Amino acid sequence: MKSLNLKKDYSIKDIEHQFIRASESGRDVSRLLEANKIKVGFSDAKGKSSKLALITTIQPVCCRKKTSPVFQEPVQKNY
């Protein structure tokens, strides 16, 4: 019976740890988005759907392996 209680305690602690990590990650994303408010106007989205423009703007921030608090603007193409 004691072994079962230890397994339950370990499982609960593991779940709590995973929840805390997920919560911290969510706060990090919120901070990044708040600190670097991304503005996609109609002129920025010219030739693209606004959803695609937003994804291509956010992708360098959220999809790289090493996170950085500094947001880099995407390269502007002059046509």
PDB file with SEQRES, HELIX, SHEET and CRYST1 records, atoms N, CA, C and O in Angstrom:
SEQRES   1 A   79  MET LYS SER LEU ASN LEU LYS LYS ASP TYR SER ILE LYS          
SEQRES   2 A   79  ASP ILE GLU HIS GLN PHE ILE ARG ALA SER GLU SER GLY          
SEQRES   3 A   79  ARG ASP VAL SER ARG LEU LEU GLU ALA ASN LYS ILE LYS          
SEQRES   4 A   79  VAL GLY PHE SER ASP ALA LYS GLY LYS SER SER LYS LEU          
SEQRES   5 A   79  ALA LEU ILE THR THR ILE GLN PRO VAL CYS CYS ARG LYS          
SEQRES   6 A   79  LYS THR SER PRO VAL PHE GLN GLU PRO VAL GLN LYS ASN          
SEQRES   7 A   79  TYR                                                          
HELIX    1 AA1 LYS A    2  ALA A   35  1                                  34    
HELIX    2 AA2 SER A   50  CYS A   62  1                                  13    
CRYST1    1.000    1.000    1.000  90.00  90.00  90.00 P 1           1          
ATOM      1  N   MET A   1       0.828  -1.191   0.000  1.00  0.00           N  
ATOM      2  CA  MET A   1       0.000   0.000   0.000  1.00  0.00           C  
ATOM      3  C   MET A   1       0.870   1.251   0.000  1.00  0.00           C  
ATOM      4  O   MET A   1       0.542   2.243  -0.650  1.00  0.00           O  
ATOM      5  N   LYS A   2       1.984   1.198   0.736  1.00  0.00           N  
ATOM      6  CA  LYS A   2       2.877   2.355   0.816  1.00  0.00           C  
ATOM      7  C   LYS A   2       3.478   2.660  -0.555  1.00  0.00           C  
ATOM      8  O   LYS A   2       3.666   3.822  -0.914  1.00  0.00           O  
ATOM      9  N   SER A   3       3.777   1.613  -1.311  1.00  0.00           N  
ATOM     10  CA  SER A   3       4.336   1.779  -2.650  1.00  0.00           C  
ATOM     11  C   SER A   3       3.346   2.503  -3.563  1.00  0.00           C  
ATOM     12  O   SER A   3       3.743   3.354  -4.360  1.00  0.00           O  
ATOM     13  N   LEU A   4       2.081   2.172  -3.451  1.00  0.00           N  
ATOM     14  CA  LEU A   4       1.044   2.813  -4.259  1.00  0.00           C  
ATOM     15  C   LEU A   4       0.938   4.297  -3.918  1.00  0.00           C  
ATOM     16  O   LEU A   4       0.789   5.126  -4.816  1.00  0.00           O  
ATOM     17  N   ASN A   5       1.013   4.639  -2.642  1.00  0.00           N  
ATOM     18  CA  ASN A   5       0.956   6.043  -2.223  1.00  0.00           C  
ATOM     19  C   ASN A   5       2.158   6.818  -2.739  1.00  0.00           C  
ATOM     20  O   ASN A   5       2.024   7.974  -3.140  1.00  0.00           O  
ATOM     21  N   LEU A   6       3.342   6.189  -2.735  1.00  0.00           N  
ATOM     22  CA  LEU A   6       4.534   6.860  -3.252  1.00  0.00           C  
ATOM     23  C   LEU A   6       4.396   7.124  -4.746  1.00  0.00           C  
ATOM     24  O   LEU A   6       4.788   8.185  -5.234  1.00  0.00           O  
ATOM     25  N   LYS A   7       3.834   6.152  -5.476  1.00  0.00           N  
ATOM     26  CA  LYS A   7       3.624   6.333  -6.914  1.00  0.00           C  
ATOM     27  C   LYS A   7       2.634   7.462  -7.174  1.00  0.00           C  
ATOM     28  O   LYS A   7       2.829   8.257  -8.093  1.00  0.00           O  
ATOM     29  N   LYS A   8       1.565   7.537  -6.368  1.00  0.00           N  
ATOM     30  CA  LYS A   8       0.588   8.616  -6.519  1.00  0.00           C  
ATOM     31  C   LYS A   8       1.237   9.966  -6.244  1.00  0.00           C  
ATOM     32  O   LYS A   8       1.037  10.923  -6.991  1.00  0.00           O  
ATOM     33  N   ASP A   9       2.020  10.039  -5.162  1.00  0.00           N  
ATOM     34  CA  ASP A   9       2.702  11.290  -4.826  1.00  0.00           C  
ATOM     35  C   ASP A   9       3.632  11.713  -5.952  1.00  0.00           C  
ATOM     36  O   ASP A   9       3.683  12.887  -6.316  1.00  0.00           O  
ATOM     37  N   TYR A  10       4.364  10.755  -6.501  1.00  0.00           N  
ATOM     38  CA  TYR A  10       5.280  11.068  -7.599  1.00  0.00           C  
ATOM     39  C   TYR A  10       4.502  11.555  -8.811  1.00  0.00           C  
ATOM     40  O   TYR A  10       4.894  12.536  -9.444  1.00  0.00           O  
ATOM     41  N   SER A  11       3.405  10.882  -9.142  1.00  0.00           N  
ATOM     42  CA  SER A  11       2.595  11.266 -10.299  1.00  0.00           C  
ATOM     43  C   SER A  11       2.013  12.659 -10.123  1.00  0.00           C  
ATOM     44  O   SER A  11       2.031  13.461 -11.057  1.00  0.00           O  
ATOM     45  N   ILE A  12       1.504  12.950  -8.948  1.00  0.00           N  
ATOM     46  CA  ILE A  12       0.934  14.272  -8.685  1.00  0.00           C  
ATOM     47  C   ILE A  12       2.015  15.337  -8.768  1.00  0.00           C  
ATOM     48  O   ILE A  12       1.789  16.400  -9.346  1.00  0.00           O  
ATOM     49  N   LYS A  13       3.181  15.072  -8.204  1.00  0.00           N  
ATOM     50  CA  LYS A  13       4.274  16.047  -8.270  1.00  0.00           C  
ATOM     51  C   LYS A  13       4.735  16.249  -9.706  1.00  0.00           C  
ATOM     52  O   LYS A  13       5.066  17.368 -10.098  1.00  0.00           O  
ATOM     53  N   ASP A  14       4.759  15.177 -10.496  1.00  0.00           N  
ATOM     54  CA  ASP A  14       5.149  15.286 -11.899  1.00  0.00           C  
ATOM     55  C   ASP A  14       4.136  16.133 -12.671  1.00  0.00           C  
ATOM     56  O   ASP A  14       4.520  16.976 -13.481  1.00  0.00           O  
ATOM     57  N   ILE A  15       2.856  15.911 -12.422  1.00  0.00           N  
ATOM     58  CA  ILE A  15       1.809  16.699 -13.081  1.00  0.00           C  
ATOM     59  C   ILE A  15       1.920  18.163 -12.670  1.00  0.00           C  
ATOM     60  O   ILE A  15       1.813  19.051 -13.515  1.00  0.00           O  
ATOM     61  N   GLU A  16       2.134  18.425 -11.385  1.00  0.00           N  
ATOM     62  CA  GLU A  16       2.296  19.809 -10.922  1.00  0.00           C  
ATOM     63  C   GLU A  16       3.491  20.472 -11.594  1.00  0.00           C  
ATOM     64  O   GLU A  16       3.414  21.630 -12.004  1.00  0.00           O  
ATOM     65  N   HIS A  17       4.594  19.741 -11.707  1.00  0.00           N  
ATOM     66  CA  HIS A  17       5.799  20.277 -12.343  1.00  0.00           C  
ATOM     67  C   HIS A  17       5.525  20.617 -13.808  1.00  0.00           C  
ATOM     68  O   HIS A  17       5.910  21.686 -14.282  1.00  0.00           O  
ATOM     69  N   GLN A  18       4.862  19.707 -14.522  1.00  0.00           N  
ATOM     70  CA  GLN A  18       4.540  19.954 -15.930  1.00  0.00           C  
ATOM     71  C   GLN A  18       3.593  21.149 -16.070  1.00  0.00           C  
ATOM     72  O   GLN A  18       3.736  21.948 -16.995  1.00  0.00           O  
ATOM     73  N   PHE A  19       2.638  21.269 -15.167  1.00  0.00           N  
ATOM     74  CA  PHE A  19       1.702  22.387 -15.214  1.00  0.00           C  
ATOM     75  C   PHE A  19       2.424  23.709 -14.977  1.00  0.00           C  
ATOM     76  O   PHE A  19       2.147  24.694 -15.660  1.00  0.00           O  
ATOM     77  N   ILE A  20       3.333  23.740 -14.030  1.00  0.00           N  
ATOM     78  CA  ILE A  20       4.095  24.961 -13.743  1.00  0.00           C  
ATOM     79  C   ILE A  20       4.936  25.350 -14.949  1.00  0.00           C  
ATOM     80  O   ILE A  20       4.993  26.525 -15.310  1.00  0.00           O  
ATOM     81  N   ARG A  21       5.590  24.376 -15.576  1.00  0.00           N  
ATOM     82  CA  ARG A  21       6.391  24.672 -16.776  1.00  0.00           C  
ATOM     83  C   ARG A  21       5.524  25.226 -17.897  1.00  0.00           C  
ATOM     84  O   ARG A  21       5.915  26.181 -18.569  1.00  0.00           O  
ATOM     85  N   ALA A  22       4.354  24.639 -18.104  1.00  0.00           N  
ATOM     86  CA  ALA A  22       3.448  25.121 -19.154  1.00  0.00           C  
ATOM     87  C   ALA A  22       2.956  26.529 -18.836  1.00  0.00           C  
ATOM     88  O   ALA A  22       2.846  27.372 -19.726  1.00  0.00           O  
ATOM     89  N   SER A  23       2.664  26.774 -17.578  1.00  0.00           N  
ATOM     90  CA  SER A  23       2.212  28.101 -17.163  1.00  0.00           C  
ATOM     91  C   SER A  23       3.294  29.152 -17.392  1.00  0.00           C  
ATOM     92  O   SER A  23       3.008  30.247 -17.876  1.00  0.00           O  
ATOM     93  N   GLU A  24       4.535  28.819 -17.046  1.00  0.00           N  
ATOM     94  CA  GLU A  24       5.648  29.747 -17.260  1.00  0.00           C  
ATOM     95  C   GLU A  24       5.852  30.017 -18.748  1.00  0.00           C  
ATOM     96  O   GLU A  24       6.122  31.152 -19.140  1.00  0.00           O  
ATOM     97  N   SER A  25       5.727  28.994 -19.569  1.00  0.00           N  
ATOM     98  CA  SER A  25       5.866  29.175 -21.017  1.00  0.00           C  
ATOM     99  C   SER A  25       4.778  30.098 -21.549  1.00  0.00           C  
ATOM    100  O   SER A  25       5.044  30.952 -22.395  1.00  0.00           O  
ATOM    101  N   GLY A  26       3.570  29.930 -21.062  1.00  0.00           N  
ATOM    102  CA  GLY A  26       2.470  30.803 -21.472  1.00  0.00           C  
ATOM    103  C   GLY A  26       2.723  32.244 -21.085  1.00  0.00           C  
ATOM    104  O   GLY A  26       2.418  33.157 -21.853  1.00  0.00           O  
ATOM    105  N   ARG A  27       3.278  32.459 -19.899  1.00  0.00           N  
ATOM    106  CA  ARG A  27       3.607  33.832 -19.476  1.00  0.00           C  
ATOM    107  C   ARG A  27       4.700  34.408 -20.351  1.00  0.00           C  
ATOM    108  O   ARG A  27       4.661  35.591 -20.689  1.00  0.00           O  
ATOM    109  N   ASP A  28       5.684  33.587 -20.727  1.00  0.00           N  
ATOM    110  CA  ASP A  28       6.756  34.070 -21.603  1.00  0.00           C  
ATOM    111  C   ASP A  28       6.198  34.526 -22.945  1.00  0.00           C  
ATOM    112  O   ASP A  28       6.586  35.575 -23.460  1.00  0.00           O  
ATOM    113  N   VAL A  29       5.295  33.743 -23.505  1.00  0.00           N  
ATOM    114  CA  VAL A  29       4.692  34.112 -24.789  1.00  0.00           C  
ATOM    115  C   VAL A  29       3.902  35.405 -24.634  1.00  0.00           C  
ATOM    116  O   VAL A  29       3.985  36.290 -25.486  1.00  0.00           O  
ATOM    117  N   SER A  30       3.138  35.520 -23.554  1.00  0.00           N  
ATOM    118  CA  SER A  30       2.365  36.745 -23.322  1.00  0.00           C  
ATOM    119  C   SER A  30       3.279  37.955 -23.211  1.00  0.00           C  
ATOM    120  O   SER A  30       2.985  39.013 -23.767  1.00  0.00           O  
ATOM    121  N   ARG A  31       4.384  37.803 -22.496  1.00  0.00           N  
ATOM    122  CA  ARG A  31       5.334  38.920 -22.358  1.00  0.00           C  
ATOM    123  C   ARG A  31       5.927  39.306 -23.702  1.00  0.00           C  
ATOM    124  O   ARG A  31       6.038  40.491 -24.014  1.00  0.00           O  
ATOM    125  N   LEU A  32       6.310  38.315 -24.499  1.00  0.00           N  
ATOM    126  CA  LEU A  32       6.869  38.607 -25.819  1.00  0.00           C  
ATOM    127  C   LEU A  32       5.862  39.349 -26.687  1.00  0.00           C  
ATOM    128  O   LEU A  32       6.206  40.327 -27.349  1.00  0.00           O  
ATOM    129  N   LEU A  33       4.637  38.888 -26.681  1.00  0.00           N  
ATOM    130  CA  LEU A  33       3.622  39.532 -27.508  1.00  0.00           C  
ATOM    131  C   LEU A  33       3.304  40.933 -26.998  1.00  0.00           C  
ATOM    132  O   LEU A  33       3.092  41.846 -27.797  1.00  0.00           O  
ATOM    133  N   GLU A  34       3.268  41.113 -25.694  1.00  0.00           N  
ATOM    134  CA  GLU A  34       2.978  42.433 -25.131  1.00  0.00           C  
ATOM    135  C   GLU A  34       4.133  43.394 -25.380  1.00  0.00           C  
ATOM    136  O   GLU A  34       3.908  44.555 -25.721  1.00  0.00           O  
ATOM    137  N   ALA A  35       5.360  42.925 -25.213  1.00  0.00           N  
ATOM    138  CA  ALA A  35       6.531  43.789 -25.383  1.00  0.00           C  
ATOM    139  C   ALA A  35       6.762  44.142 -26.845  1.00  0.00           C  
ATOM    140  O   ALA A  35       7.297  45.208 -27.151  1.00  0.00           O  
ATOM    141  N   ASN A  36       6.372  43.277 -27.722  1.00  0.00           N  
ATOM    142  CA  ASN A  36       6.626  43.475 -29.154  1.00  0.00           C  
ATOM    143  C   ASN A  36       5.317  43.406 -29.919  1.00  0.00           C  
ATOM    144  O   ASN A  36       5.137  42.549 -30.784  1.00  0.00           O  
ATOM    145  N   LYS A  37       4.415  44.304 -29.600  1.00  0.00           N  
ATOM    146  CA  LYS A  37       3.117  44.278 -30.268  1.00  0.00           C  
ATOM    147  C   LYS A  37       3.326  44.287 -31.769  1.00  0.00           C  
ATOM    148  O   LYS A  37       3.976  45.172 -32.326  1.00  0.00           O  
ATOM    149  N   ILE A  38       2.770  43.302 -32.393  1.00  0.00           N  
ATOM    150  CA  ILE A  38       2.954  43.133 -33.828  1.00  0.00           C  
ATOM    151  C   ILE A  38       1.800  43.830 -34.536  1.00  0.00           C  
ATOM    152  O   ILE A  38       0.630  43.527 -34.304  1.00  0.00           O  
ATOM    153  N   LYS A  39       2.151  44.753 -35.386  1.00  0.00           N  
ATOM    154  CA  LYS A  39       1.140  45.506 -36.122  1.00  0.00           C  
ATOM    155  C   LYS A  39       1.194  45.082 -37.580  1.00  0.00           C  
ATOM    156  O   LYS A  39       2.206  45.263 -38.257  1.00  0.00           O  
ATOM    157  N   VAL A  40       0.116  44.528 -38.041  1.00  0.00           N  
ATOM    158  CA  VAL A  40       0.019  44.140 -39.439  1.00  0.00           C  
ATOM    159  C   VAL A  40      -1.109  44.968 -40.028  1.00  0.00           C  
ATOM    160  O   VAL A  40      -2.286  44.684 -39.806  1.00  0.00           O  
ATOM    161  N   GLY A  41      -0.741  45.985 -40.775  1.00  0.00           N  
ATOM    162  CA  GLY A  41      -1.738  46.833 -41.411  1.00  0.00           C  
ATOM    163  C   GLY A  41      -2.061  46.315 -42.792  1.00  0.00           C  
ATOM    164  O   GLY A  41      -1.456  45.352 -43.264  1.00  0.00           O  
ATOM    165  N   PHE A  42      -3.009  46.951 -43.435  1.00  0.00           N  
ATOM    166  CA  PHE A  42      -3.374  46.525 -44.780  1.00  0.00           C  
ATOM    167  C   PHE A  42      -2.224  46.721 -45.747  1.00  0.00           C  
ATOM    168  O   PHE A  42      -2.074  45.935 -46.683  1.00  0.00           O  
ATOM    169  N   SER A  43      -1.399  47.754 -45.550  1.00  0.00           N  
ATOM    170  CA  SER A  43      -0.269  47.967 -46.453  1.00  0.00           C  
ATOM    171  C   SER A  43       0.782  46.870 -46.281  1.00  0.00           C  
ATOM    172  O   SER A  43       1.440  46.491 -47.250  1.00  0.00           O  
ATOM    173  N   ASP A  44       0.948  46.358 -45.059  1.00  0.00           N  
ATOM    174  CA  ASP A  44       1.906  45.280 -44.821  1.00  0.00           C  
ATOM    175  C   ASP A  44       1.416  43.969 -45.425  1.00  0.00           C  
ATOM    176  O   ASP A  44       2.214  43.130 -45.843  1.00  0.00           O  
ATOM    177  N   ALA A  45       0.124  43.805 -45.466  1.00  0.00           N  
ATOM    178  CA  ALA A  45      -0.446  42.547 -45.929  1.00  0.00           C  
ATOM    179  C   ALA A  45      -0.777  42.591 -47.417  1.00  0.00           C  
ATOM    180  O   ALA A  45      -1.460  41.701 -47.924  1.00  0.00           O  
ATOM    181  N   LYS A  46      -0.312  43.593 -48.108  1.00  0.00           N  
ATOM    182  CA  LYS A  46      -0.624  43.753 -49.529  1.00  0.00           C  
ATOM    183  C   LYS A  46      -0.165  42.506 -50.297  1.00  0.00           C  
ATOM    184  O   LYS A  46       0.996  42.106 -50.214  1.00  0.00           O  
ATOM    185  N   GLY A  47      -1.071  41.918 -51.023  1.00  0.00           N  
ATOM    186  CA  GLY A  47      -0.740  40.728 -51.799  1.00  0.00           C  
ATOM    187  C   GLY A  47      -0.840  39.441 -51.002  1.00  0.00           C  
ATOM    188  O   GLY A  47      -0.695  38.360 -51.573  1.00  0.00           O  
ATOM    189  N   LYS A  48      -1.082  39.522 -49.711  1.00  0.00           N  
ATOM    190  CA  LYS A  48      -1.205  38.332 -48.869  1.00  0.00           C  
ATOM    191  C   LYS A  48      -2.499  38.443 -48.080  1.00  0.00           C  
ATOM    192  O   LYS A  48      -3.014  39.540 -47.861  1.00  0.00           O  
ATOM    193  N   SER A  49      -3.010  37.320 -47.664  1.00  0.00           N  
ATOM    194  CA  SER A  49      -4.139  37.383 -46.745  1.00  0.00           C  
ATOM    195  C   SER A  49      -3.596  37.852 -45.402  1.00  0.00           C  
ATOM    196  O   SER A  49      -2.426  37.623 -45.096  1.00  0.00           O  
ATOM    197  N   SER A  50      -4.421  38.496 -44.608  1.00  0.00           N  
ATOM    198  CA  SER A  50      -3.941  39.017 -43.329  1.00  0.00           C  
ATOM    199  C   SER A  50      -3.487  37.893 -42.398  1.00  0.00           C  
ATOM    200  O   SER A  50      -2.567  38.092 -41.604  1.00  0.00           O  
ATOM    201  N   LYS A  51      -4.109  36.723 -42.479  1.00  0.00           N  
ATOM    202  CA  LYS A  51      -3.684  35.596 -41.640  1.00  0.00           C  
ATOM    203  C   LYS A  51      -2.284  35.139 -42.025  1.00  0.00           C  
ATOM    204  O   LYS A  51      -1.458  34.858 -41.156  1.00  0.00           O  
ATOM    205  N   LEU A  52      -2.018  35.063 -43.323  1.00  0.00           N  
ATOM    206  CA  LEU A  52      -0.694  34.647 -43.782  1.00  0.00           C  
ATOM    207  C   LEU A  52       0.358  35.681 -43.386  1.00  0.00           C  
ATOM    208  O   LEU A  52       1.464  35.319 -42.984  1.00  0.00           O  
ATOM    209  N   ALA A  53       0.018  36.964 -43.499  1.00  0.00           N  
ATOM    210  CA  ALA A  53       0.956  38.018 -43.111  1.00  0.00           C  
ATOM    211  C   ALA A  53       1.267  37.934 -41.620  1.00  0.00           C  
ATOM    212  O   ALA A  53       2.418  38.106 -41.218  1.00  0.00           O  
ATOM    213  N   LEU A  54       0.263  37.674 -40.805  1.00  0.00           N  
ATOM    214  CA  LEU A  54       0.470  37.552 -39.362  1.00  0.00           C  
ATOM    215  C   LEU A  54       1.352  36.349 -39.043  1.00  0.00           C  
ATOM    216  O   LEU A  54       2.259  36.447 -38.217  1.00  0.00           O  
ATOM    217  N   ILE A  55       1.095  35.229 -39.684  1.00  0.00           N  
ATOM    218  CA  ILE A  55       1.898  34.023 -39.438  1.00  0.00           C  
ATOM    219  C   ILE A  55       3.350  34.249 -39.839  1.00  0.00           C  
ATOM    220  O   ILE A  55       4.257  33.861 -39.102  1.00  0.00           O  
ATOM    221  N   THR A  56       3.585  34.868 -40.991  1.00  0.00           N  
ATOM    222  CA  THR A  56       4.968  35.090 -41.422  1.00  0.00           C  
ATOM    223  C   THR A  56       5.669  36.109 -40.542  1.00  0.00           C  
ATOM    224  O   THR A  56       6.896  36.095 -40.445  1.00  0.00           O  
ATOM    225  N   THR A  57       4.917  36.994 -39.900  1.00  0.00           N  
ATOM    226  CA  THR A  57       5.509  37.963 -38.983  1.00  0.00           C  
ATOM    227  C   THR A  57       5.855  37.311 -37.655  1.00  0.00           C  
ATOM    228  O   THR A  57       6.915  37.583 -37.091  1.00  0.00           O  
ATOM    229  N   ILE A  58       4.977  36.458 -37.147  1.00  0.00           N  
ATOM    230  CA  ILE A  58       5.172  35.828 -35.838  1.00  0.00           C  
ATOM    231  C   ILE A  58       6.141  34.655 -35.913  1.00  0.00           C  
ATOM    232  O   ILE A  58       6.834  34.379 -34.934  1.00  0.00           O  
ATOM    233  N   GLN A  59       6.210  33.966 -37.028  1.00  0.00           N  
ATOM    234  CA  GLN A  59       6.992  32.733 -37.169  1.00  0.00           C  
ATOM    235  C   GLN A  59       8.435  32.856 -36.694  1.00  0.00           C  
ATOM    236  O   GLN A  59       8.895  31.952 -35.997  1.00  0.00           O  
ATOM    237  N   PRO A  60       9.188  33.919 -37.023  1.00  0.00           N  
ATOM    238  CA  PRO A  60      10.574  33.982 -36.531  1.00  0.00           C  
ATOM    239  C   PRO A  60      10.669  34.049 -35.009  1.00  0.00           C  
ATOM    240  O   PRO A  60      11.665  33.604 -34.439  1.00  0.00           O  
ATOM    241  N   VAL A  61       9.652  34.596 -34.341  1.00  0.00           N  
ATOM    242  CA  VAL A  61       9.688  34.729 -32.885  1.00  0.00           C  
ATOM    243  C   VAL A  61       9.333  33.423 -32.203  1.00  0.00           C  
ATOM    244  O   VAL A  61      10.016  33.005 -31.268  1.00  0.00           O  
ATOM    245  N   CYS A  62       8.272  32.774 -32.659  1.00  0.00           N  
ATOM    246  CA  CYS A  62       7.768  31.618 -31.921  1.00  0.00           C  
ATOM    247  C   CYS A  62       8.342  30.283 -32.370  1.00  0.00           C  
ATOM    248  O   CYS A  62       8.230  29.297 -31.642  1.00  0.00           O  
ATOM    249  N   CYS A  63       8.943  30.223 -33.528  1.00  0.00           N  
ATOM    250  CA  CYS A  63       9.329  28.922 -34.067  1.00  0.00           C  
ATOM    251  C   CYS A  63      10.830  28.668 -34.093  1.00  0.00           C  
ATOM    252  O   CYS A  63      11.270  27.689 -34.696  1.00  0.00           O  
ATOM    253  N   ARG A  64      11.618  29.507 -33.466  1.00  0.00           N  
ATOM    254  CA  ARG A  64      13.047  29.207 -33.416  1.00  0.00           C  
ATOM    255  C   ARG A  64      13.332  28.444 -32.129  1.00  0.00           C  
ATOM    256  O   ARG A  64      12.578  28.526 -31.160  1.00  0.00           O  
ATOM    257  N   LYS A  65      14.413  27.715 -32.139  1.00  0.00           N  
ATOM    258  CA  LYS A  65      14.717  26.856 -30.996  1.00  0.00           C  
ATOM    259  C   LYS A  65      15.168  27.654 -29.784  1.00  0.00           C  
ATOM    260  O   LYS A  65      14.784  27.324 -28.662  1.00  0.00           O  
ATOM    261  N   LYS A  66      15.955  28.674 -29.973  1.00  0.00           N  
ATOM    262  CA  LYS A  66      16.446  29.473 -28.862  1.00  0.00           C  
ATOM    263  C   LYS A  66      15.638  30.760 -28.811  1.00  0.00           C  
ATOM    264  O   LYS A  66      15.602  31.510 -29.786  1.00  0.00           O  
ATOM    265  N   THR A  67      14.988  31.020 -27.679  1.00  0.00           N  
ATOM    266  CA  THR A  67      14.160  32.211 -27.580  1.00  0.00           C  
ATOM    267  C   THR A  67      15.008  33.415 -27.220  1.00  0.00           C  
ATOM    268  O   THR A  67      16.036  33.304 -26.552  1.00  0.00           O  
ATOM    269  N   SER A  68      14.553  34.554 -27.675  1.00  0.00           N  
ATOM    270  CA  SER A  68      15.250  35.799 -27.407  1.00  0.00           C  
ATOM    271  C   SER A  68      14.217  36.866 -27.119  1.00  0.00           C  
ATOM    272  O   SER A  68      13.189  36.909 -27.793  1.00  0.00           O  
ATOM    273  N   PRO A  69      14.450  37.732 -26.138  1.00  0.00           N  
ATOM    274  CA  PRO A  69      13.479  38.778 -25.851  1.00  0.00           C  
ATOM    275  C   PRO A  69      13.478  39.884 -26.904  1.00  0.00           C  
ATOM    276  O   PRO A  69      12.615  40.760 -26.869  1.00  0.00           O  
ATOM    277  N   VAL A  70      14.419  39.860 -27.829  1.00  0.00           N  
ATOM    278  CA  VAL A  70      14.517  40.900 -28.847  1.00  0.00           C  
ATOM    279  C   VAL A  70      13.776  40.438 -30.089  1.00  0.00           C  
ATOM    280  O   VAL A  70      14.032  39.353 -30.611  1.00  0.00           O  
ATOM    281  N   PHE A  71      12.860  41.265 -30.557  1.00  0.00           N  
ATOM    282  CA  PHE A  71      12.092  40.951 -31.753  1.00  0.00           C  
ATOM    283  C   PHE A  71      12.778  41.572 -32.950  1.00  0.00           C  
ATOM    284  O   PHE A  71      13.125  42.753 -32.931  1.00  0.00           O  
ATOM    285  N   GLN A  72      12.975  40.784 -33.989  1.00  0.00           N  
ATOM    286  CA  GLN A  72      13.596  41.292 -35.202  1.00  0.00           C  
ATOM    287  C   GLN A  72      12.517  41.475 -36.250  1.00  0.00           C  
ATOM    288  O   GLN A  72      11.742  40.561 -36.529  1.00  0.00           O  
ATOM    289  N   GLU A  73      12.476  42.670 -36.828  1.00  0.00           N  
ATOM    290  CA  GLU A  73      11.499  42.962 -37.863  1.00  0.00           C  
ATOM    291  C   GLU A  73      11.814  42.136 -39.103  1.00  0.00           C  
ATOM    292  O   GLU A  73      12.985  41.938 -39.428  1.00  0.00           O  
ATOM    293  N   PRO A  74      10.787  41.648 -39.802  1.00  0.00           N  
ATOM    294  CA  PRO A  74      11.043  40.941 -41.052  1.00  0.00           C  
ATOM    295  C   PRO A  74      11.582  41.905 -42.101  1.00  0.00           C  
ATOM    296  O   PRO A  74      11.298  43.102 -42.065  1.00  0.00           O  
ATOM    297  N   VAL A  75      12.351  41.379 -43.020  1.00  0.00           N  
ATOM    298  CA  VAL A  75      12.958  42.199 -44.063  1.00  0.00           C  
ATOM    299  C   VAL A  75      11.863  42.722 -44.978  1.00  0.00           C  
ATOM    300  O   VAL A  75      11.025  41.961 -45.462  1.00  0.00           O  
ATOM    301  N   GLN A  76      11.878  44.036 -45.211  1.00  0.00           N  
ATOM    302  CA  GLN A  76      10.899  44.664 -46.094  1.00  0.00           C  
ATOM    303  C   GLN A  76      11.385  44.569 -47.528  1.00  0.00           C  
ATOM    304  O   GLN A  76      12.535  44.902 -47.817  1.00  0.00           O  
ATOM    305  N   LYS A  77      10.534  44.125 -48.417  1.00  0.00           N  
ATOM    306  CA  LYS A  77      10.877  44.053 -49.833  1.00  0.00           C  
ATOM    307  C   LYS A  77      10.250  45.245 -50.537  1.00  0.00           C  
ATOM    308  O   LYS A  77       9.046  45.474 -50.420  1.00  0.00           O  
ATOM    309  N   ASN A  78      11.048  45.996 -51.256  1.00  0.00           N  
ATOM    310  CA  ASN A  78      10.535  47.125 -52.024  1.00  0.00           C  
ATOM    311  C   ASN A  78      10.310  46.673 -53.457  1.00  0.00           C  
ATOM    312  O   ASN A  78      11.234  46.210 -54.126  1.00  0.00           O  
ATOM    313  N   TYR A  79       9.093  46.809 -53.914  1.00  0.00           N  
ATOM    314  CA  TYR A  79       8.760  46.391 -55.275  1.00  0.00           C  
ATOM    315  C   TYR A  79       8.671  47.584 -56.173  1.00  0.00           C  
ATOM    316  O   TYR A  79       8.399  47.441 -57.365  1.00  0.00           O  
TER     317      TYR A  79                                                      
END                                                                             
